[in-house]
Structure formats: C-alpha cells, structure tokens
Amino acid sequence: ADATALPFDDGSFDIATISFALHEMPATIRAATLAEMLRVTKPGGTVVVVDWGLPKGYVARHAVYRAVRFFEDAHYTEFIRLDLANLLARSGINVAAEHDVLWGAARVVVGTKGSAP
C-alpha cells in the first residue's frame, strides 16, 4: 500500500514499524509517512523505525557514508544528517530508546504514539 495513505482504520495496530525506507523518501513524503504510521497506531502503541546510521568513529563513519552513498539515491545524504529521534518526536512519537546496530551503520529507534501527532 501507499505509505502515505494506508488502507486501515485509525488506531488499528498496537505496533507500526518501518525498515530501511525513510531514507528513500523526500522530506515531505517522509513526514506524511510518519503521520500515517501514527494514524493507524493505537494511542500508547509502539512505533519502531529501523534505518541507516553512521558509526561514531571518524574512519568508520566516513567509510560507511561513502559505501552506502554509492548505491543509495540523493535522499540518503539528506536523511543521514537528520536527527532521527528529533524528527520522530516532532511527529508525535515519544522516543523511548535508540540503538545502534551493525557497528553503528544502522539504528533502531523505538517510541510510543504520543497524545497528539
């Protein structure tokens, strides 16, 4: 289904998740997708976002950025510079945890649907 117009009723799911897709979207579509995820998630439900990240060390950070940028489109460059937890918080997701995975090359952000998206 179109991530910006999901065919489900409001509050249909206890959990909504998106994996390695937000970095593929322009900012406006990314915002619409997050809003739609919130719409279909029950109040107090869990929202999980998995996507690219960057390691903390300079050499690893540079290597991962270059390698991923080689096969990703232009939206990756803009996305990777975002403060993902802040973007989710502004979207109405109360961020509870953020975990680096794959030695920092990816991240998992877990939150709950706030009272008002």
N, CA, C and O atoms as CSV, one atom per row, in Angstrom:
chain,resi,resn,atom,element,x,y,z
A,1,ALA,N,N,0.840,-1.188,0.000
A,1,ALA,CA,C,0.000,0.000,0.000
A,1,ALA,C,C,0.884,1.251,0.000
A,1,ALA,O,O,2.061,1.195,0.357
A,2,ASP,N,N,0.316,2.337,-0.392
A,2,ASP,CA,C,0.987,3.627,-0.358
A,2,ASP,C,C,1.195,4.005,1.108
A,2,ASP,O,O,0.232,4.095,1.870
A,3,ALA,N,N,2.428,4.221,1.497
A,3,ALA,CA,C,2.744,4.526,2.900
A,3,ALA,C,C,2.139,5.839,3.371
A,3,ALA,O,O,2.032,6.071,4.575
A,4,THR,N,N,1.742,6.699,2.446
A,4,THR,CA,C,1.131,7.977,2.826
A,4,THR,C,C,-0.394,7.904,2.860
A,4,THR,O,O,-1.052,8.895,3.178
A,5,ALA,N,N,-0.961,6.743,2.537
A,5,ALA,CA,C,-2.423,6.564,2.534
A,5,ALA,C,C,-2.742,5.095,2.810
A,5,ALA,O,O,-3.260,4.392,1.942
A,6,LEU,N,N,-2.431,4.642,4.009
A,6,LEU,CA,C,-2.622,3.241,4.358
A,6,LEU,C,C,-4.112,2.884,4.409
A,6,LEU,O,O,-4.922,3.676,4.891
A,7,PRO,N,N,-4.473,1.693,3.914
A,7,PRO,CA,C,-5.877,1.290,3.852
A,7,PRO,C,C,-6.373,0.657,5.156
A,7,PRO,O,O,-6.964,-0.422,5.137
A,8,PHE,N,N,-6.135,1.325,6.282
A,8,PHE,CA,C,-6.535,0.814,7.591
A,8,PHE,C,C,-7.208,1.917,8.383
A,8,PHE,O,O,-6.947,3.100,8.167
A,9,ASP,N,N,-8.074,1.522,9.301
A,9,ASP,CA,C,-8.757,2.484,10.164
A,9,ASP,C,C,-7.788,3.097,11.160
A,9,ASP,O,O,-6.732,2.531,11.445
A,10,ASP,N,N,-8.151,4.252,11.682
A,10,ASP,CA,C,-7.377,4.899,12.738
A,10,ASP,C,C,-7.217,3.934,13.909
A,10,ASP,O,O,-8.155,3.222,14.269
A,11,GLY,N,N,-6.031,3.916,14.498
A,11,GLY,CA,C,-5.789,3.103,15.690
A,11,GLY,C,C,-5.971,1.613,15.494
A,11,GLY,O,O,-6.415,0.922,16.412
A,12,SER,N,N,-5.639,1.102,14.319
A,12,SER,CA,C,-5.817,-0.321,14.023
A,12,SER,C,C,-4.745,-1.225,14.625
A,12,SER,O,O,-4.996,-2.411,14.835
A,13,PHE,N,N,-3.569,-0.695,14.905
A,13,PHE,CA,C,-2.439,-1.542,15.262
A,13,PHE,C,C,-1.809,-1.158,16.600
A,13,PHE,O,O,-1.746,0.017,16.962
A,14,ASP,N,N,-1.347,-2.171,17.319
A,14,ASP,CA,C,-0.595,-1.958,18.552
A,14,ASP,C,C,0.822,-1.494,18.233
A,14,ASP,O,O,1.426,-0.743,18.999
A,15,ILE,N,N,1.344,-1.948,17.100
A,15,ILE,CA,C,2.721,-1.646,16.695
A,15,ILE,C,C,2.743,-1.269,15.216
A,15,ILE,O,O,2.094,-1.913,14.391
A,16,ALA,N,N,3.494,-0.221,14.894
A,16,ALA,CA,C,3.762,0.135,13.497
A,16,ALA,C,C,5.273,0.207,13.332
A,16,ALA,O,O,5.974,0.726,14.201
A,17,THR,N,N,5.769,-0.311,12.221
A,17,THR,CA,C,7.204,-0.305,12.002
A,17,THR,C,C,7.525,0.008,10.548
A,17,THR,O,O,6.739,-0.274,9.643
A,18,ILE,N,N,8.678,0.587,10.351
A,18,ILE,CA,C,9.183,0.842,9.011
A,18,ILE,C,C,10.677,0.545,9.032
A,18,ILE,O,O,11.386,0.936,9.960
A,19,SER,N,N,11.142,-0.143,8.011
A,19,SER,CA,C,12.522,-0.596,7.997
A,19,SER,C,C,13.211,-0.220,6.685
A,19,SER,O,O,12.774,-0.615,5.604
A,20,PHE,N,N,14.279,0.539,6.798
A,20,PHE,CA,C,15.111,0.949,5.668
A,20,PHE,C,C,14.283,1.513,4.512
A,20,PHE,O,O,14.471,1.132,3.357
A,21,ALA,N,N,13.372,2.418,4.837
A,21,ALA,CA,C,12.561,3.050,3.803
A,21,ALA,C,C,12.566,4.571,3.918
A,21,ALA,O,O,12.506,5.257,2.897
A,22,LEU,N,N,12.634,5.115,5.128
A,22,LEU,CA,C,12.563,6.570,5.281
A,22,LEU,C,C,13.675,7.281,4.515
A,22,LEU,O,O,13.461,8.379,4.000
A,23,HIS,N,N,14.846,6.679,4.433
A,23,HIS,CA,C,15.960,7.326,3.727
A,23,HIS,C,C,15.736,7.383,2.217
A,23,HIS,O,O,16.448,8.102,1.515
A,24,GLU,N,N,14.767,6.644,1.717
A,24,GLU,CA,C,14.459,6.628,0.285
A,24,GLU,C,C,13.501,7.746,-0.110
A,24,GLU,O,O,13.248,7.952,-1.297
A,25,MET,N,N,12.960,8.475,0.882
A,25,MET,CA,C,11.876,9.422,0.633
A,25,MET,C,C,12.327,10.877,0.746
A,25,MET,O,O,13.185,11.211,1.565
A,26,PRO,N,N,11.734,11.744,-0.092
A,26,PRO,CA,C,11.960,13.170,0.140
A,26,PRO,C,C,11.301,13.571,1.456
A,26,PRO,O,O,10.426,12.862,1.953
A,27,ALA,N,N,11.705,14.681,2.011
A,27,ALA,CA,C,11.248,15.101,3.344
A,27,ALA,C,C,9.728,15.156,3.461
A,27,ALA,O,O,9.180,14.749,4.485
A,28,THR,N,N,9.041,15.646,2.443
A,28,THR,CA,C,7.578,15.770,2.530
A,28,THR,C,C,6.906,14.402,2.596
A,28,THR,O,O,5.951,14.220,3.350
A,29,ILE,N,N,7.388,13.452,1.825
A,29,ILE,CA,C,6.820,12.094,1.843
A,29,ILE,C,C,7.173,11.408,3.159
A,29,ILE,O,O,6.356,10.679,3.722
A,30,ARG,N,N,8.390,11.640,3.648
A,30,ARG,CA,C,8.813,11.076,4.940
A,30,ARG,C,C,7.879,11.546,6.053
A,30,ARG,O,O,7.449,10.740,6.878
A,31,ALA,N,N,7.562,12.835,6.087
A,31,ALA,CA,C,6.668,13.378,7.104
A,31,ALA,C,C,5.266,12.790,6.973
A,31,ALA,O,O,4.638,12.446,7.974
A,32,ALA,N,N,4.779,12.676,5.742
A,32,ALA,CA,C,3.444,12.100,5.517
A,32,ALA,C,C,3.402,10.635,5.923
A,32,ALA,O,O,2.392,10.165,6.448
A,33,THR,N,N,4.483,9.914,5.685
A,33,THR,CA,C,4.556,8.506,6.066
A,33,THR,C,C,4.520,8.350,7.582
A,33,THR,O,O,3.805,7.492,8.101
A,34,LEU,N,N,5.284,9.169,8.292
A,34,LEU,CA,C,5.265,9.103,9.753
A,34,LEU,C,C,3.890,9.467,10.305
A,34,LEU,O,O,3.416,8.844,11.255
A,35,ALA,N,N,3.254,10.467,9.716
A,35,ALA,CA,C,1.904,10.851,10.156
A,35,ALA,C,C,0.923,9.704,9.944
A,35,ALA,O,O,0.057,9.456,10.783
A,36,GLU,N,N,1.060,9.020,8.840
A,36,GLU,CA,C,0.168,7.900,8.551
A,36,GLU,C,C,0.441,6.721,9.484
A,36,GLU,O,O,-0.493,6.041,9.909
A,37,MET,N,N,1.708,6.476,9.805
A,37,MET,CA,C,2.037,5.438,10.789
A,37,MET,C,C,1.363,5.742,12.120
A,37,MET,O,O,0.804,4.852,12.762
A,38,LEU,N,N,1.422,6.990,12.525
A,38,LEU,CA,C,0.790,7.375,13.786
A,38,LEU,C,C,-0.723,7.228,13.721
A,38,LEU,O,O,-1.347,6.794,14.690
A,39,ARG,N,N,-1.308,7.581,12.607
A,39,ARG,CA,C,-2.757,7.488,12.471
A,39,ARG,C,C,-3.255,6.062,12.691
A,39,ARG,O,O,-4.274,5.852,13.349
A,40,VAL,N,N,-2.539,5.088,12.143
A,40,VAL,CA,C,-3.006,3.697,12.244
A,40,VAL,C,C,-2.556,3.001,13.532
A,40,VAL,O,O,-2.948,1.864,13.793
A,41,THR,N,N,-1.737,3.680,14.333
A,41,THR,CA,C,-1.275,3.113,15.602
A,41,THR,C,C,-2.214,3.534,16.724
A,41,THR,O,O,-2.639,4.687,16.792
A,42,LYS,N,N,-2.534,2.587,17.604
A,42,LYS,CA,C,-3.402,2.882,18.753
A,42,LYS,C,C,-2.715,3.870,19.692
A,42,LYS,O,O,-1.486,3.902,19.757
A,43,PRO,N,N,-3.490,4.678,20.421
A,43,PRO,CA,C,-2.882,5.555,21.433
A,43,PRO,C,C,-2.036,4.719,22.404
A,43,PRO,O,O,-2.483,3.690,22.909
A,44,GLY,N,N,-0.823,5.181,22.647
A,44,GLY,CA,C,0.104,4.452,23.510
A,44,GLY,C,C,0.789,3.291,22.815
A,44,GLY,O,O,1.590,2.585,23.429
A,45,GLY,N,N,0.478,3.082,21.513
A,45,GLY,CA,C,1.089,1.996,20.759
A,45,GLY,C,C,2.553,2.256,20.466
A,45,GLY,O,O,3.048,3.369,20.641
A,46,THR,N,N,3.227,1.232,20.026
A,46,THR,CA,C,4.666,1.294,19.768
A,46,THR,C,C,4.948,1.597,18.303
A,46,THR,O,O,4.283,1.081,17.405
A,47,VAL,N,N,5.944,2.439,18.084
A,47,VAL,CA,C,6.414,2.763,16.739
A,47,VAL,C,C,7.903,2.428,16.693
A,47,VAL,O,O,8.672,2.860,17.552
A,48,VAL,N,N,8.303,1.650,15.676
A,48,VAL,CA,C,9.700,1.240,15.531
A,48,VAL,C,C,10.187,1.667,14.155
A,48,VAL,O,O,9.558,1.373,13.139
A,49,VAL,N,N,11.319,2.367,14.137
A,49,VAL,CA,C,11.939,2.800,12.887
A,49,VAL,C,C,13.344,2.209,12.837
A,49,VAL,O,O,14.135,2.382,13.765
A,50,VAL,N,N,13.641,1.513,11.748
A,50,VAL,CA,C,14.970,0.956,11.511
A,50,VAL,C,C,15.484,1.577,10.220
A,50,VAL,O,O,14.810,1.527,9.191
A,51,ASP,N,N,16.667,2.157,10.272
A,51,ASP,CA,C,17.217,2.764,9.060
A,51,ASP,C,C,18.717,2.994,9.228
A,51,ASP,O,O,19.300,2.681,10.266
A,52,TRP,N,N,19.319,3.543,8.193
A,52,TRP,CA,C,20.755,3.801,8.216
A,52,TRP,C,C,21.158,4.727,9.359
A,52,TRP,O,O,20.383,5.577,9.798
A,53,GLY,N,N,22.370,4.545,9.821
A,53,GLY,CA,C,23.006,5.411,10.793
A,53,GLY,C,C,24.460,5.552,10.387
A,53,GLY,O,O,24.868,5.100,9.317
A,54,LEU,N,N,25.233,6.183,11.249
A,54,LEU,CA,C,26.666,6.305,10.995
A,54,LEU,C,C,27.424,5.952,12.263
A,54,LEU,O,O,27.037,6.366,13.356
A,55,PRO,N,N,28.502,5.190,12.123
A,55,PRO,CA,C,29.329,4.893,13.297
A,55,PRO,C,C,29.884,6.170,13.912
A,55,PRO,O,O,29.919,7.215,13.263
A,56,LYS,N,N,30.307,6.085,15.138
A,56,LYS,CA,C,30.824,7.263,15.849
A,56,LYS,C,C,32.259,7.617,15.460
A,56,LYS,O,O,32.605,8.797,15.411
A,57,GLY,N,N,33.077,6.645,15.190
A,57,GLY,CA,C,34.472,6.888,14.831
A,57,GLY,C,C,34.613,7.490,13.442
A,57,GLY,O,O,33.869,7.140,12.526
A,58,TYR,N,N,35.574,8.399,13.289
A,58,TYR,CA,C,35.742,9.135,12.043
A,58,TYR,C,C,35.958,8.220,10.835
A,58,TYR,O,O,35.277,8.368,9.820
A,59,VAL,N,N,36.891,7.285,10.937
A,59,VAL,CA,C,37.227,6.432,9.795
A,59,VAL,C,C,36.036,5.551,9.418
A,59,VAL,O,O,35.677,5.460,8.244
A,60,ALA,N,N,35.427,4.907,10.405
A,60,ALA,CA,C,34.268,4.050,10.133
A,60,ALA,C,C,33.100,4.876,9.594
A,60,ALA,O,O,32.405,4.455,8.669
A,61,ARG,N,N,32.893,6.044,10.180
A,61,ARG,CA,C,31.800,6.935,9.742
A,61,ARG,C,C,31.981,7.307,8.268
A,61,ARG,O,O,31.039,7.227,7.480
A,62,HIS,N,N,33.179,7.705,7.911
A,62,HIS,CA,C,33.486,8.094,6.539
A,62,HIS,C,C,33.316,6.905,5.590
A,62,HIS,O,O,32.740,7.048,4.511
A,63,ALA,N,N,33.810,5.750,5.985
A,63,ALA,CA,C,33.734,4.556,5.139
A,63,ALA,C,C,32.284,4.125,4.914
A,63,ALA,O,O,31.897,3.822,3.785
A,64,VAL,N,N,31.489,4.098,5.970
A,64,VAL,CA,C,30.082,3.698,5.831
A,64,VAL,C,C,29.329,4.704,4.974
A,64,VAL,O,O,28.566,4.318,4.088
A,65,TYR,N,N,29.538,5.983,5.229
A,65,TYR,CA,C,28.850,7.014,4.449
A,65,TYR,C,C,29.171,6.864,2.962
A,65,TYR,O,O,28.266,6.869,2.127
A,66,ARG,N,N,30.433,6.734,2.638
A,66,ARG,CA,C,30.844,6.598,1.233
A,66,ARG,C,C,30.272,5.334,0.600
A,66,ARG,O,O,29.772,5.370,-0.524
A,67,ALA,N,N,30.347,4.218,1.321
A,67,ALA,CA,C,29.863,2.949,0.774
A,67,ALA,C,C,28.359,2.980,0.529
A,67,ALA,O,O,27.895,2.568,-0.535
A,68,VAL,N,N,27.601,3.461,1.497
A,68,VAL,CA,C,26.149,3.487,1.351
A,68,VAL,C,C,25.729,4.503,0.298
A,68,VAL,O,O,24.836,4.233,-0.505
A,69,ARG,N,N,26.363,5.661,0.297
A,69,ARG,CA,C,26.029,6.700,-0.677
A,69,ARG,C,C,26.258,6.224,-2.110
A,69,ARG,O,O,25.596,6.690,-3.037
A,70,PHE,N,N,27.180,5.311,-2.284
A,70,PHE,CA,C,27.490,4.781,-3.619
A,70,PHE,C,C,26.265,4.136,-4.262
A,70,PHE,O,O,26.063,4.268,-5.469
A,71,PHE,N,N,25.441,3.436,-3.469
A,71,PHE,CA,C,24.295,2.741,-4.059
A,71,PHE,C,C,22.930,3.307,-3.649
A,71,PHE,O,O,21.902,2.779,-4.072
A,72,GLU,N,N,22.900,4.355,-2.847
A,72,GLU,CA,C,21.635,4.992,-2.477
A,72,GLU,C,C,21.422,6.262,-3.295
A,72,GLU,O,O,22.364,6.801,-3.877
A,73,ASP,N,N,20.177,6.735,-3.333
A,73,ASP,CA,C,19.885,7.949,-4.090
A,73,ASP,C,C,20.175,9.200,-3.254
A,73,ASP,O,O,20.698,9.112,-2.143
A,74,ALA,N,N,19.832,10.344,-3.800
A,74,ALA,CA,C,20.160,11.629,-3.174
A,74,ALA,C,C,19.473,11.831,-1.823
A,74,ALA,O,O,19.967,12.605,-1.003
A,75,HIS,N,N,18.365,11.166,-1.575
A,75,HIS,CA,C,17.658,11.352,-0.305
A,75,HIS,C,C,18.465,10.817,0.885
A,75,HIS,O,O,18.291,11.283,2.011
A,76,TYR,N,N,19.335,9.852,0.641
A,76,TYR,CA,C,20.167,9.305,1.718
A,76,TYR,C,C,21.026,10.398,2.355
A,76,TYR,O,O,21.108,10.489,3.579
A,77,THR,N,N,21.658,11.216,1.537
A,77,THR,CA,C,22.552,12.252,2.047
A,77,THR,C,C,21.819,13.203,2.981
A,77,THR,O,O,22.346,13.569,4.032
A,78,GLU,N,N,20.623,13.601,2.613
A,78,GLU,CA,C,19.823,14.487,3.470
A,78,GLU,C,C,19.353,13.746,4.723
A,78,GLU,O,O,19.392,14.293,5.825
A,79,PHE,N,N,18.912,12.510,4.549
A,79,PHE,CA,C,18.386,11.733,5.663
A,79,PHE,C,C,19.451,11.466,6.732
A,79,PHE,O,O,19.181,11.594,7.926
A,80,ILE,N,N,20.643,11.101,6.307
A,80,ILE,CA,C,21.674,10.684,7.258
A,80,ILE,C,C,22.111,11.836,8.145
A,80,ILE,O,O,22.649,11.609,9.229
A,81,ARG,N,N,21.891,13.059,7.706
A,81,ARG,CA,C,22.250,14.231,8.502
A,81,ARG,C,C,21.157,14.624,9.491
A,81,ARG,O,O,21.370,15.480,10.350
A,82,LEU,N,N,19.992,14.000,9.370
A,82,LEU,CA,C,18.877,14.301,10.274
A,82,LEU,C,C,19.127,13.782,11.679
A,82,LEU,O,O,19.828,12.789,11.873
A,83,ASP,N,N,18.558,14.453,12.636
A,83,ASP,CA,C,18.457,13.925,13.989
A,83,ASP,C,C,17.155,13.119,13.994
A,83,ASP,O,O,16.078,13.674,14.213
A,84,LEU,N,N,17.260,11.815,13.752
A,84,LEU,CA,C,16.084,10.975,13.574
A,84,LEU,C,C,15.187,10.986,14.802
A,84,LEU,O,O,13.966,11.066,14.667
A,85,ALA,N,N,15.757,10.908,15.985
A,85,ALA,CA,C,14.946,10.918,17.211
A,85,ALA,C,C,14.164,12.226,17.319
A,85,ALA,O,O,13.003,12.221,17.727
A,86,ASN,N,N,14.787,13.333,16.960
A,86,ASN,CA,C,14.106,14.631,16.992
A,86,ASN,C,C,12.983,14.685,15.950
A,86,ASN,O,O,11.899,15.192,16.239
A,87,LEU,N,N,13.232,14.170,14.748
A,87,LEU,CA,C,12.197,14.119,13.717
A,87,LEU,C,C,10.994,13.317,14.207
A,87,LEU,O,O,9.851,13.731,14.017
A,88,LEU,N,N,11.248,12.181,14.831
A,88,LEU,CA,C,10.153,11.349,15.334
A,88,LEU,C,C,9.408,12.065,16.453
A,88,LEU,O,O,8.179,12.017,16.507
A,89,ALA,N,N,10.129,12.722,17.336
A,89,ALA,CA,C,9.493,13.457,18.436
A,89,ALA,C,C,8.605,14.574,17.889
A,89,ALA,O,O,7.492,14.777,18.375
A,90,ARG,N,N,9.090,15.293,16.889
A,90,ARG,CA,C,8.282,16.356,16.274
A,90,ARG,C,C,7.051,15.795,15.573
A,90,ARG,O,O,6.058,16.498,15.391
A,91,SER,N,N,7.121,14.527,15.181
A,91,SER,CA,C,5.997,13.876,14.507
A,91,SER,C,C,4.962,13.338,15.480
A,91,SER,O,O,3.894,12.891,15.060
A,92,GLY,N,N,5.262,13.374,16.787
A,92,GLY,CA,C,4.319,12.876,17.784
A,92,GLY,C,C,4.694,11.547,18.391
A,92,GLY,O,O,3.877,10.916,19.061
A,93,ILE,N,N,5.915,11.114,18.167
A,93,ILE,CA,C,6.400,9.852,18.715
A,93,ILE,C,C,7.275,10.158,19.920
A,93,ILE,O,O,8.257,10.893,19.813
A,94,ASN,N,N,6.918,9.597,21.057
A,94,ASN,CA,C,7.720,9.755,22.267
A,94,ASN,C,C,8.839,8.719,22.224
A,94,ASN,O,O,8.611,7.542,22.503
A,95,VAL,N,N,10.038,9.154,21.878
A,95,VAL,CA,C,11.172,8.244,21.713
A,95,VAL,C,C,11.591,7.690,23.066
A,95,VAL,O,O,11.906,8.439,23.991
A,96,ALA,N,N,11.589,6.360,23.167
A,96,ALA,CA,C,11.949,5.686,24.406
A,96,ALA,C,C,13.366,5.124,24.366
A,96,ALA,O,O,14.035,5.041,25.397
A,97,ALA,N,N,13.824,4.738,23.170
A,97,ALA,CA,C,15.152,4.133,23.061
A,97,ALA,C,C,15.669,4.284,21.642
A,97,ALA,O,O,14.910,4.305,20.673
A,98,GLU,N,N,16.984,4.387,21.557
A,98,GLU,CA,C,17.655,4.430,20.259
A,98,GLU,C,C,18.869,3.521,20.359
A,98,GLU,O,O,19.696,3.675,21.258
A,99,HIS,N,N,18.972,2.574,19.434
A,99,HIS,CA,C,20.041,1.578,19.481
A,99,HIS,C,C,20.824,1.585,18.176
A,99,HIS,O,O,20.240,1.554,17.093
A,100,ASP,N,N,22.139,1.624,18.283
A,100,ASP,CA,C,22.997,1.434,17.116
A,100,ASP,C,C,23.121,-0.060,16.875
A,100,ASP,O,O,23.288,-0.837,17.815
A,101,VAL,N,N,23.039,-0.463,15.601
A,101,VAL,CA,C,23.237,-1.855,15.217
A,101,VAL,C,C,24.200,-1.886,14.038
A,101,VAL,O,O,24.466,-0.853,13.425
A,102,LEU,N,N,24.709,-3.038,13.727
A,102,LEU,CA,C,25.685,-3.195,12.649
A,102,LEU,C,C,26.862,-2.247,12.839
A,102,LEU,O,O,27.294,-1.580,11.898
A,103,TRP,N,N,27.372,-2.195,14.061
A,103,TRP,CA,C,28.515,-1.364,14.432
A,103,TRP,C,C,28.263,0.119,14.177
A,103,TRP,O,O,29.198,0.880,13.928
A,104,GLY,N,N,27.002,0.522,14.241
A,104,GLY,CA,C,26.633,1.919,14.047
A,104,GLY,C,C,26.179,2.266,12.649
A,104,GLY,O,O,25.743,3.391,12.407
A,105,ALA,N,N,26.270,1.331,11.722
A,105,ALA,CA,C,25.861,1.606,10.346
A,105,ALA,C,C,24.347,1.692,10.201
A,105,ALA,O,O,23.841,2.189,9.195
A,106,ALA,N,N,23.633,1.212,11.198
A,106,ALA,CA,C,22.169,1.294,11.202
A,106,ALA,C,C,21.716,1.635,12.611
A,106,ALA,O,O,22.485,1.548,13.568
A,107,ARG,N,N,20.450,2.025,12.720
A,107,ARG,CA,C,19.909,2.375,14.028
A,107,ARG,C,C,18.463,1.914,14.122
A,107,ARG,O,O,17.742,1.833,13.127
A,108,VAL,N,N,18.070,1.619,15.343
A,108,VAL,CA,C,16.703,1.228,15.651
A,108,VAL,C,C,16.198,2.238,16.682
A,108,VAL,O,O,16.783,2.388,17.755
A,109,VAL,N,N,15.105,2.926,16.344
A,109,VAL,CA,C,14.515,3.887,17.257
A,109,VAL,C,C,13.125,3.358,17.629
A,109,VAL,O,O,12.309,3.047,16.762
A,110,VAL,N,N,12.882,3.266,18.931
A,110,VAL,CA,C,11.619,2.747,19.449
A,110,VAL,C,C,10.938,3.844,20.246
A,110,VAL,O,O,11.564,4.512,21.069
A,111,GLY,N,N,9.663,4.021,19.997
A,111,GLY,CA,C,8.898,5.026,20.717
A,111,GLY,C,C,7.453,4.623,20.863
A,111,GLY,O,O,7.046,3.536,20.453
A,112,THR,N,N,6.687,5.509,21.451
A,112,THR,CA,C,5.249,5.282,21.587
A,112,THR,C,C,4.507,6.449,20.975
A,112,THR,O,O,5.019,7.565,20.888
A,113,LYS,N,N,3.290,6.162,20.554
A,113,LYS,CA,C,2.447,7.204,19.999
A,113,LYS,C,C,2.066,8.165,21.102
A,113,LYS,O,O,1.494,7.775,22.119
A,114,GLY,N,N,2.394,9.434,20.886
A,114,GLY,CA,C,2.034,10.464,21.859
A,114,GLY,C,C,0.557,10.787,21.785
A,114,GLY,O,O,-0.176,10.202,20.987
A,115,SER,N,N,0.123,11.712,22.611
A,115,SER,CA,C,-1.287,12.056,22.668
A,115,SER,C,C,-1.754,12.825,21.439
A,115,SER,O,O,-2.927,12.750,21.072
A,116,ALA,N,N,-0.850,13.564,20.798
A,116,ALA,CA,C,-1.234,14.329,19.613
A,116,ALA,C,C,-0.110,14.312,18.588
A,116,ALA,O,O,0.976,14.825,18.857
A,117,PRO,N,N,-0.356,13.722,17.399
A,117,PRO,CA,C,0.695,13.677,16.372
A,117,PRO,C,C,0.976,15.051,15.789
A,117,PRO,O,O,1.832,15.187,14.914
